[in-house]
Amino acid sequence: MSITPPGMSVGWWIELPLGEDAEPTWAPIDVLLDPSSTGDDRWAVRVRRGRDDWWVKIHPDLWFPVCDVEPT
């Protein structure tokens, strides 16, 4: 399933590139902040991949694949 940030939930998995020129990868959403919390017109999503935390800002109209369980 693919949705925009307003429909996402903490604990779900999202597929997105983590790093410049990186291939999309699945990572669990750890923190989800709406635009009123970011002071920007974008959502902020923190995901964890291994020992790394990634903060990603996402426009509210962009669609991303998500899953409510770890994809296999």
PyMOL Python script that loads the backbone (N, CA, C, O; Angstrom):
from pymol import cmd

cmd.read_pdbstr("""\
ATOM      1  N   MET A   1       0.852  -1.162   0.000  1.00  0.00           N
ATOM      2  CA  MET A   1       0.000   0.000   0.000  1.00  0.00           C
ATOM      3  C   MET A   1       0.901   1.228   0.000  1.00  0.00           C
ATOM      4  O   MET A   1       1.973   1.213   0.605  1.00  0.00           O
ATOM      5  N   SER A   2       0.483   2.264  -0.658  1.00  0.00           N
ATOM      6  CA  SER A   2       1.215   3.539  -0.674  1.00  0.00           C
ATOM      7  C   SER A   2       0.294   4.641  -0.172  1.00  0.00           C
ATOM      8  O   SER A   2      -0.878   4.703  -0.543  1.00  0.00           O
ATOM      9  N   ILE A   3       0.838   5.514   0.678  1.00  0.00           N
ATOM     10  CA  ILE A   3       0.060   6.623   1.223  1.00  0.00           C
ATOM     11  C   ILE A   3       0.940   7.857   1.371  1.00  0.00           C
ATOM     12  O   ILE A   3       2.158   7.790   1.207  1.00  0.00           O
ATOM     13  N   THR A   4       0.313   8.974   1.679  1.00  0.00           N
ATOM     14  CA  THR A   4       1.016  10.223   1.945  1.00  0.00           C
ATOM     15  C   THR A   4       1.290  10.325   3.449  1.00  0.00           C
ATOM     16  O   THR A   4       0.666   9.602   4.225  1.00  0.00           O
ATOM     17  N   PRO A   5       2.202  11.199   3.882  1.00  0.00           N
ATOM     18  CA  PRO A   5       2.554  11.299   5.294  1.00  0.00           C
ATOM     19  C   PRO A   5       1.379  11.488   6.270  1.00  0.00           C
ATOM     20  O   PRO A   5       1.426  10.914   7.358  1.00  0.00           O
ATOM     21  N   PRO A   6       0.322  12.264   5.940  1.00  0.00           N
ATOM     22  CA  PRO A   6      -0.763  12.400   6.922  1.00  0.00           C
ATOM     23  C   PRO A   6      -1.427  11.078   7.303  1.00  0.00           C
ATOM     24  O   PRO A   6      -2.038  10.990   8.368  1.00  0.00           O
ATOM     25  N   GLY A   7      -1.325  10.055   6.467  1.00  0.00           N
ATOM     26  CA  GLY A   7      -1.929   8.765   6.773  1.00  0.00           C
ATOM     27  C   GLY A   7      -0.994   7.775   7.432  1.00  0.00           C
ATOM     28  O   GLY A   7      -1.415   6.670   7.775  1.00  0.00           O
ATOM     29  N   MET A   8       0.269   8.142   7.621  1.00  0.00           N
ATOM     30  CA  MET A   8       1.261   7.232   8.197  1.00  0.00           C
ATOM     31  C   MET A   8       1.147   7.175   9.716  1.00  0.00           C
ATOM     32  O   MET A   8       0.585   8.072  10.344  1.00  0.00           O
ATOM     33  N   SER A   9       1.694   6.099  10.297  1.00  0.00           N
ATOM     34  CA  SER A   9       1.689   5.926  11.748  1.00  0.00           C
ATOM     35  C   SER A   9       3.062   5.475  12.232  1.00  0.00           C
ATOM     36  O   SER A   9       3.780   4.770  11.523  1.00  0.00           O
ATOM     37  N   VAL A  10       3.418   5.887  13.444  1.00  0.00           N
ATOM     38  CA  VAL A  10       4.650   5.421  14.082  1.00  0.00           C
ATOM     39  C   VAL A  10       4.558   3.906  14.229  1.00  0.00           C
ATOM     40  O   VAL A  10       3.508   3.375  14.591  1.00  0.00           O
ATOM     41  N   GLY A  11       5.651   3.219  13.950  1.00  0.00           N
ATOM     42  CA  GLY A  11       5.692   1.766  14.021  1.00  0.00           C
ATOM     43  C   GLY A  11       5.524   1.098  12.669  1.00  0.00           C
ATOM     44  O   GLY A  11       5.900  -0.062  12.499  1.00  0.00           O
ATOM     45  N   TRP A  12       4.960   1.824  11.696  1.00  0.00           N
ATOM     46  CA  TRP A  12       4.855   1.293  10.349  1.00  0.00           C
ATOM     47  C   TRP A  12       6.217   1.323   9.685  1.00  0.00           C
ATOM     48  O   TRP A  12       7.119   2.027  10.138  1.00  0.00           O
ATOM     49  N   TRP A  13       6.364   0.574   8.629  1.00  0.00           N
ATOM     50  CA  TRP A  13       7.575   0.555   7.826  1.00  0.00           C
ATOM     51  C   TRP A  13       7.336   1.363   6.563  1.00  0.00           C
ATOM     52  O   TRP A  13       6.259   1.297   5.970  1.00  0.00           O
ATOM     53  N   ILE A  14       8.339   2.124   6.153  1.00  0.00           N
ATOM     54  CA  ILE A  14       8.257   2.960   4.957  1.00  0.00           C
ATOM     55  C   ILE A  14       9.435   2.635   4.059  1.00  0.00           C
ATOM     56  O   ILE A  14      10.542   2.379   4.534  1.00  0.00           O
ATOM     57  N   GLU A  15       9.191   2.647   2.766  1.00  0.00           N
ATOM     58  CA  GLU A  15      10.271   2.411   1.811  1.00  0.00           C
ATOM     59  C   GLU A  15      10.682   3.747   1.200  1.00  0.00           C
ATOM     60  O   GLU A  15       9.885   4.418   0.545  1.00  0.00           O
ATOM     61  N   LEU A  16      11.933   4.117   1.425  1.00  0.00           N
ATOM     62  CA  LEU A  16      12.462   5.373   0.896  1.00  0.00           C
ATOM     63  C   LEU A  16      13.977   5.303   0.838  1.00  0.00           C
ATOM     64  O   LEU A  16      14.582   4.483   1.528  1.00  0.00           O
ATOM     65  N   PRO A  17      14.607   6.158   0.021  1.00  0.00           N
ATOM     66  CA  PRO A  17      16.071   6.168  -0.030  1.00  0.00           C
ATOM     67  C   PRO A  17      16.634   6.851   1.215  1.00  0.00           C
ATOM     68  O   PRO A  17      16.148   7.903   1.630  1.00  0.00           O
ATOM     69  N   LEU A  18      17.645   6.253   1.797  1.00  0.00           N
ATOM     70  CA  LEU A  18      18.315   6.828   2.967  1.00  0.00           C
ATOM     71  C   LEU A  18      19.718   7.241   2.563  1.00  0.00           C
ATOM     72  O   LEU A  18      20.663   6.461   2.681  1.00  0.00           O
ATOM     73  N   GLY A  19      19.846   8.439   2.097  1.00  0.00           N
ATOM     74  CA  GLY A  19      21.131   8.937   1.642  1.00  0.00           C
ATOM     75  C   GLY A  19      21.063   9.335   0.184  1.00  0.00           C
ATOM     76  O   GLY A  19      20.217   8.866  -0.577  1.00  0.00           O
ATOM     77  N   GLU A  20      21.967  10.202  -0.177  1.00  0.00           N
ATOM     78  CA  GLU A  20      22.017  10.690  -1.543  1.00  0.00           C
ATOM     79  C   GLU A  20      22.363   9.561  -2.505  1.00  0.00           C
ATOM     80  O   GLU A  20      23.314   8.814  -2.273  1.00  0.00           O
ATOM     81  N   ASP A  21      21.604   9.435  -3.572  1.00  0.00           N
ATOM     82  CA  ASP A  21      21.794   8.404  -4.601  1.00  0.00           C
ATOM     83  C   ASP A  21      21.626   6.983  -4.075  1.00  0.00           C
ATOM     84  O   ASP A  21      22.106   6.038  -4.701  1.00  0.00           O
ATOM     85  N   ALA A  22      20.953   6.813  -2.935  1.00  0.00           N
ATOM     86  CA  ALA A  22      20.741   5.479  -2.364  1.00  0.00           C
ATOM     87  C   ALA A  22      19.499   4.835  -2.968  1.00  0.00           C
ATOM     88  O   ALA A  22      18.567   5.522  -3.385  1.00  0.00           O
ATOM     89  N   GLU A  23      19.503   3.533  -3.006  1.00  0.00           N
ATOM     90  CA  GLU A  23      18.326   2.784  -3.433  1.00  0.00           C
ATOM     91  C   GLU A  23      17.282   2.825  -2.316  1.00  0.00           C
ATOM     92  O   GLU A  23      17.654   2.875  -1.144  1.00  0.00           O
ATOM     93  N   PRO A  24      15.995   2.805  -2.643  1.00  0.00           N
ATOM     94  CA  PRO A  24      14.979   2.757  -1.589  1.00  0.00           C
ATOM     95  C   PRO A  24      15.142   1.508  -0.726  1.00  0.00           C
ATOM     96  O   PRO A  24      15.459   0.428  -1.226  1.00  0.00           O
ATOM     97  N   THR A  25      14.923   1.671   0.552  1.00  0.00           N
ATOM     98  CA  THR A  25      15.027   0.573   1.499  1.00  0.00           C
ATOM     99  C   THR A  25      13.901   0.697   2.520  1.00  0.00           C
ATOM    100  O   THR A  25      13.372   1.787   2.742  1.00  0.00           O
ATOM    101  N   TRP A  26      13.540  -0.414   3.134  1.00  0.00           N
ATOM    102  CA  TRP A  26      12.491  -0.405   4.155  1.00  0.00           C
ATOM    103  C   TRP A  26      13.095  -0.079   5.513  1.00  0.00           C
ATOM    104  O   TRP A  26      14.150  -0.597   5.877  1.00  0.00           O
ATOM    105  N   ALA A  27      12.410   0.790   6.262  1.00  0.00           N
ATOM    106  CA  ALA A  27      12.847   1.153   7.609  1.00  0.00           C
ATOM    107  C   ALA A  27      11.612   1.492   8.436  1.00  0.00           C
ATOM    108  O   ALA A  27      10.641   2.025   7.899  1.00  0.00           O
ATOM    109  N   PRO A  28      11.634   1.190   9.747  1.00  0.00           N
ATOM    110  CA  PRO A  28      10.479   1.491  10.589  1.00  0.00           C
ATOM    111  C   PRO A  28      10.415   2.976  10.957  1.00  0.00           C
ATOM    112  O   PRO A  28      11.442   3.604  11.217  1.00  0.00           O
ATOM    113  N   ILE A  29       9.206   3.527  10.975  1.00  0.00           N
ATOM    114  CA  ILE A  29       8.990   4.913  11.387  1.00  0.00           C
ATOM    115  C   ILE A  29       9.065   4.972  12.906  1.00  0.00           C
ATOM    116  O   ILE A  29       8.305   4.298  13.601  1.00  0.00           O
ATOM    117  N   ASP A  30       9.982   5.778  13.412  1.00  0.00           N
ATOM    118  CA  ASP A  30      10.190   5.916  14.856  1.00  0.00           C
ATOM    119  C   ASP A  30       9.513   7.187  15.390  1.00  0.00           C
ATOM    120  O   ASP A  30       8.962   7.185  16.491  1.00  0.00           O
ATOM    121  N   VAL A  31       9.557   8.261  14.608  1.00  0.00           N
ATOM    122  CA  VAL A  31       8.937   9.541  14.977  1.00  0.00           C
ATOM    123  C   VAL A  31       8.310  10.120  13.709  1.00  0.00           C
ATOM    124  O   VAL A  31       8.878  10.025  12.621  1.00  0.00           O
ATOM    125  N   LEU A  32       7.131  10.721  13.868  1.00  0.00           N
ATOM    126  CA  LEU A  32       6.421  11.336  12.754  1.00  0.00           C
ATOM    127  C   LEU A  32       5.916  12.699  13.215  1.00  0.00           C
ATOM    128  O   LEU A  32       5.076  12.783  14.111  1.00  0.00           O
ATOM    129  N   LEU A  33       6.428  13.766  12.602  1.00  0.00           N
ATOM    130  CA  LEU A  33       6.050  15.127  13.000  1.00  0.00           C
ATOM    131  C   LEU A  33       5.330  15.821  11.851  1.00  0.00           C
ATOM    132  O   LEU A  33       5.808  15.816  10.717  1.00  0.00           O
ATOM    133  N   ASP A  34       4.177  16.419  12.149  1.00  0.00           N
ATOM    134  CA  ASP A  34       3.425  17.126  11.110  1.00  0.00           C
ATOM    135  C   ASP A  34       4.010  18.518  10.891  1.00  0.00           C
ATOM    136  O   ASP A  34       4.847  18.965  11.675  1.00  0.00           O
ATOM    137  N   PRO A  35       3.576  19.213   9.827  1.00  0.00           N
ATOM    138  CA  PRO A  35       4.154  20.523   9.515  1.00  0.00           C
ATOM    139  C   PRO A  35       4.048  21.552  10.645  1.00  0.00           C
ATOM    140  O   PRO A  35       4.915  22.419  10.759  1.00  0.00           O
ATOM    141  N   SER A  36       3.019  21.479  11.474  1.00  0.00           N
ATOM    142  CA  SER A  36       2.926  22.438  12.576  1.00  0.00           C
ATOM    143  C   SER A  36       4.044  22.225  13.600  1.00  0.00           C
ATOM    144  O   SER A  36       4.412  23.156  14.316  1.00  0.00           O
ATOM    145  N   SER A  37       4.583  21.016  13.672  1.00  0.00           N
ATOM    146  CA  SER A  37       5.696  20.727  14.583  1.00  0.00           C
ATOM    147  C   SER A  37       7.054  21.004  13.970  1.00  0.00           C
ATOM    148  O   SER A  37       8.025  21.239  14.690  1.00  0.00           O
ATOM    149  N   THR A  38       7.131  20.980  12.644  1.00  0.00           N
ATOM    150  CA  THR A  38       8.425  21.173  11.982  1.00  0.00           C
ATOM    151  C   THR A  38       8.702  22.635  11.647  1.00  0.00           C
ATOM    152  O   THR A  38       9.847  23.009  11.393  1.00  0.00           O
ATOM    153  N   GLY A  39       7.651  23.470  11.646  1.00  0.00           N
ATOM    154  CA  GLY A  39       7.830  24.866  11.249  1.00  0.00           C
ATOM    155  C   GLY A  39       8.096  24.995   9.766  1.00  0.00           C
ATOM    156  O   GLY A  39       8.652  25.994   9.310  1.00  0.00           O
ATOM    157  N   ASP A  40       7.702  23.989   9.018  1.00  0.00           N
ATOM    158  CA  ASP A  40       7.945  23.914   7.582  1.00  0.00           C
ATOM    159  C   ASP A  40       6.643  23.449   6.939  1.00  0.00           C
ATOM    160  O   ASP A  40       5.676  23.163   7.646  1.00  0.00           O
ATOM    161  N   ASP A  41       6.603  23.371   5.634  1.00  0.00           N
ATOM    162  CA  ASP A  41       5.407  22.854   4.972  1.00  0.00           C
ATOM    163  C   ASP A  41       5.500  21.346   4.745  1.00  0.00           C
ATOM    164  O   ASP A  41       4.632  20.754   4.103  1.00  0.00           O
ATOM    165  N   ARG A  42       6.562  20.727   5.276  1.00  0.00           N
ATOM    166  CA  ARG A  42       6.778  19.289   5.089  1.00  0.00           C
ATOM    167  C   ARG A  42       6.680  18.541   6.414  1.00  0.00           C
ATOM    168  O   ARG A  42       6.823  19.123   7.489  1.00  0.00           O
ATOM    169  N   TRP A  43       6.436  17.250   6.310  1.00  0.00           N
ATOM    170  CA  TRP A  43       6.443  16.353   7.464  1.00  0.00           C
ATOM    171  C   TRP A  43       7.882  15.922   7.735  1.00  0.00           C
ATOM    172  O   TRP A  43       8.700  15.864   6.817  1.00  0.00           O
ATOM    173  N   ALA A  44       8.187  15.621   8.990  1.00  0.00           N
ATOM    174  CA  ALA A  44       9.494  15.070   9.354  1.00  0.00           C
ATOM    175  C   ALA A  44       9.279  13.639   9.846  1.00  0.00           C
ATOM    176  O   ALA A  44       8.441  13.384  10.711  1.00  0.00           O
ATOM    177  N   VAL A  45      10.044  12.724   9.285  1.00  0.00           N
ATOM    178  CA  VAL A  45       9.956  11.314   9.648  1.00  0.00           C
ATOM    179  C   VAL A  45      11.338  10.859  10.104  1.00  0.00           C
ATOM    180  O   VAL A  45      12.328  11.054   9.399  1.00  0.00           O
ATOM    181  N   ARG A  46      11.398  10.252  11.289  1.00  0.00           N
ATOM    182  CA  ARG A  46      12.658   9.644  11.724  1.00  0.00           C
ATOM    183  C   ARG A  46      12.501   8.136  11.607  1.00  0.00           C
ATOM    184  O   ARG A  46      11.564   7.549  12.148  1.00  0.00           O
ATOM    185  N   VAL A  47      13.432   7.525  10.895  1.00  0.00           N
ATOM    186  CA  VAL A  47      13.430   6.072  10.729  1.00  0.00           C
ATOM    187  C   VAL A  47      14.748   5.529  11.265  1.00  0.00           C
ATOM    188  O   VAL A  47      15.746   6.243  11.351  1.00  0.00           O
ATOM    189  N   ARG A  48      14.728   4.256  11.619  1.00  0.00           N
ATOM    190  CA  ARG A  48      15.941   3.589  12.098  1.00  0.00           C
ATOM    191  C   ARG A  48      16.291   2.457  11.159  1.00  0.00           C
ATOM    192  O   ARG A  48      15.444   1.665  10.746  1.00  0.00           O
ATOM    193  N   ARG A  49      17.561   2.411  10.841  1.00  0.00           N
ATOM    194  CA  ARG A  49      18.071   1.327  10.000  1.00  0.00           C
ATOM    195  C   ARG A  49      19.370   0.873  10.641  1.00  0.00           C
ATOM    196  O   ARG A  49      20.380   1.574  10.580  1.00  0.00           O
ATOM    197  N   GLY A  50      19.341  -0.304  11.256  1.00  0.00           N
ATOM    198  CA  GLY A  50      20.514  -0.761  11.996  1.00  0.00           C
ATOM    199  C   GLY A  50      20.747   0.153  13.186  1.00  0.00           C
ATOM    200  O   GLY A  50      19.836   0.392  13.978  1.00  0.00           O
ATOM    201  N   ARG A  51      21.959   0.661  13.313  1.00  0.00           N
ATOM    202  CA  ARG A  51      22.293   1.586  14.403  1.00  0.00           C
ATOM    203  C   ARG A  51      22.084   3.044  14.021  1.00  0.00           C
ATOM    204  O   ARG A  51      22.272   3.937  14.847  1.00  0.00           O
ATOM    205  N   ASP A  52      21.695   3.288  12.773  1.00  0.00           N
ATOM    206  CA  ASP A  52      21.572   4.658  12.272  1.00  0.00           C
ATOM    207  C   ASP A  52      20.151   5.182  12.372  1.00  0.00           C
ATOM    208  O   ASP A  52      19.192   4.463  12.092  1.00  0.00           O
ATOM    209  N   ASP A  53      20.022   6.445  12.776  1.00  0.00           N
ATOM    210  CA  ASP A  53      18.754   7.173  12.739  1.00  0.00           C
ATOM    211  C   ASP A  53      18.818   8.144  11.573  1.00  0.00           C
ATOM    212  O   ASP A  53      19.839   8.796  11.355  1.00  0.00           O
ATOM    213  N   TRP A  54      17.734   8.239  10.831  1.00  0.00           N
ATOM    214  CA  TRP A  54      17.651   9.133   9.688  1.00  0.00           C
ATOM    215  C   TRP A  54      16.437  10.034   9.857  1.00  0.00           C
ATOM    216  O   TRP A  54      15.335   9.549  10.117  1.00  0.00           O
ATOM    217  N   TRP A  55      16.628  11.339   9.713  1.00  0.00           N
ATOM    218  CA  TRP A  55      15.518  12.289   9.647  1.00  0.00           C
ATOM    219  C   TRP A  55      15.299  12.636   8.186  1.00  0.00           C
ATOM    220  O   TRP A  55      16.230  13.023   7.480  1.00  0.00           O
ATOM    221  N   VAL A  56      14.065  12.492   7.743  1.00  0.00           N
ATOM    222  CA  VAL A  56      13.719  12.773   6.357  1.00  0.00           C
ATOM    223  C   VAL A  56      12.527  13.716   6.347  1.00  0.00           C
ATOM    224  O   VAL A  56      11.527  13.460   7.019  1.00  0.00           O
ATOM    225  N   LYS A  57      12.623  14.800   5.594  1.00  0.00           N
ATOM    226  CA  LYS A  57      11.476  15.696   5.433  1.00  0.00           C
ATOM    227  C   LYS A  57      10.744  15.305   4.161  1.00  0.00           C
ATOM    228  O   LYS A  57      11.358  15.096   3.115  1.00  0.00           O
ATOM    229  N   ILE A  58       9.419  15.208   4.262  1.00  0.00           N
ATOM    230  CA  ILE A  58       8.604  14.719   3.156  1.00  0.00           C
ATOM    231  C   ILE A  58       7.468  15.697   2.883  1.00  0.00           C
ATOM    232  O   ILE A  58       6.767  16.117   3.803  1.00  0.00           O
ATOM    233  N   HIS A  59       7.293  16.053   1.624  1.00  0.00           N
ATOM    234  CA  HIS A  59       6.161  16.899   1.223  1.00  0.00           C
ATOM    235  C   HIS A  59       4.865  16.123   1.483  1.00  0.00           C
ATOM    236  O   HIS A  59       4.813  14.921   1.224  1.00  0.00           O
ATOM    237  N   PRO A  60       3.826  16.784   1.987  1.00  0.00           N
ATOM    238  CA  PRO A  60       2.596  16.074   2.338  1.00  0.00           C
ATOM    239  C   PRO A  60       1.857  15.419   1.171  1.00  0.00           C
ATOM    240  O   PRO A  60       0.976  14.590   1.396  1.00  0.00           O
ATOM    241  N   ASP A  61       2.198  15.771  -0.072  1.00  0.00           N
ATOM    242  CA  ASP A  61       1.506  15.195  -1.222  1.00  0.00           C
ATOM    243  C   ASP A  61       2.253  14.019  -1.865  1.00  0.00           C
ATOM    244  O   ASP A  61       1.749  13.411  -2.809  1.00  0.00           O
ATOM    245  N   LEU A  62       3.451  13.694  -1.359  1.00  0.00           N
ATOM    246  CA  LEU A  62       4.214  12.580  -1.938  1.00  0.00           C
ATOM    247  C   LEU A  62       3.734  11.247  -1.377  1.00  0.00           C
ATOM    248  O   LEU A  62       3.448  11.126  -0.186  1.00  0.00           O
ATOM    249  N   TRP A  63       3.651  10.257  -2.250  1.00  0.00           N
ATOM    250  CA  TRP A  63       3.206   8.915  -1.870  1.00  0.00           C
ATOM    251  C   TRP A  63       4.426   8.012  -1.648  1.00  0.00           C
ATOM    252  O   TRP A  63       5.391   8.045  -2.411  1.00  0.00           O
ATOM    253  N   PHE A  64       4.353   7.205  -0.584  1.00  0.00           N
ATOM    254  CA  PHE A  64       5.426   6.260  -0.268  1.00  0.00           C
ATOM    255  C   PHE A  64       4.825   4.903   0.058  1.00  0.00           C
ATOM    256  O   PHE A  64       3.759   4.830   0.668  1.00  0.00           O
ATOM    257  N   PRO A  65       5.505   3.813  -0.345  1.00  0.00           N
ATOM    258  CA  PRO A  65       5.065   2.488   0.084  1.00  0.00           C
ATOM    259  C   PRO A  65       5.218   2.354   1.597  1.00  0.00           C
ATOM    260  O   PRO A  65       6.243   2.739   2.159  1.00  0.00           O
ATOM    261  N   VAL A  66       4.207   1.812   2.247  1.00  0.00           N
ATOM    262  CA  VAL A  66       4.250   1.574   3.692  1.00  0.00           C
ATOM    263  C   VAL A  66       3.703   0.191   3.980  1.00  0.00           C
ATOM    264  O   VAL A  66       3.000  -0.399   3.160  1.00  0.00           O
ATOM    265  N   CYS A  67       4.036  -0.319   5.157  1.00  0.00           N
ATOM    266  CA  CYS A  67       3.574  -1.626   5.592  1.00  0.00           C
ATOM    267  C   CYS A  67       3.444  -1.589   7.110  1.00  0.00           C
ATOM    268  O   CYS A  67       4.285  -0.991   7.781  1.00  0.00           O
ATOM    269  N   ASP A  68       2.408  -2.215   7.666  1.00  0.00           N
ATOM    270  CA  ASP A  68       2.248  -2.165   9.110  1.00  0.00           C
ATOM    271  C   ASP A  68       3.014  -3.276   9.844  1.00  0.00           C
ATOM    272  O   ASP A  68       2.990  -3.335  11.073  1.00  0.00           O
ATOM    273  N   VAL A  69       3.680  -4.137   9.109  1.00  0.00           N
ATOM    274  CA  VAL A  69       4.571  -5.149   9.675  1.00  0.00           C
ATOM    275  C   VAL A  69       5.884  -5.123   8.897  1.00  0.00           C
ATOM    276  O   VAL A  69       5.938  -4.588   7.789  1.00  0.00           O
ATOM    277  N   GLU A  70       6.929  -5.693   9.462  1.00  0.00           N
ATOM    278  CA  GLU A  70       8.211  -5.688   8.763  1.00  0.00           C
ATOM    279  C   GLU A  70       8.104  -6.462   7.453  1.00  0.00           C
ATOM    280  O   GLU A  70       7.738  -7.637   7.447  1.00  0.00           O
ATOM    281  N   PRO A  71       8.429  -5.790   6.333  1.00  0.00           N
ATOM    282  CA  PRO A  71       8.360  -6.475   5.039  1.00  0.00           C
ATOM    283  C   PRO A  71       9.416  -7.581   4.955  1.00  0.00           C
ATOM    284  O   PRO A  71      10.517  -7.446   5.488  1.00  0.00           O
ATOM    285  N   THR A  72       9.072  -8.641   4.297  1.00  0.00           N
ATOM    286  CA  THR A  72      10.032  -9.745   4.153  1.00  0.00           C
ATOM    287  C   THR A  72      10.442  -9.901   2.715  1.00  0.00           C
ATOM    288  O   THR A  72      11.245 -10.778   2.394  1.00  0.00           O
TER     289      THR A  72
END
""", "prot")
cmd.dss("prot")
cmd.show_as("cartoon", "prot")
cmd.util.cbc("prot")
cmd.orient("prot")
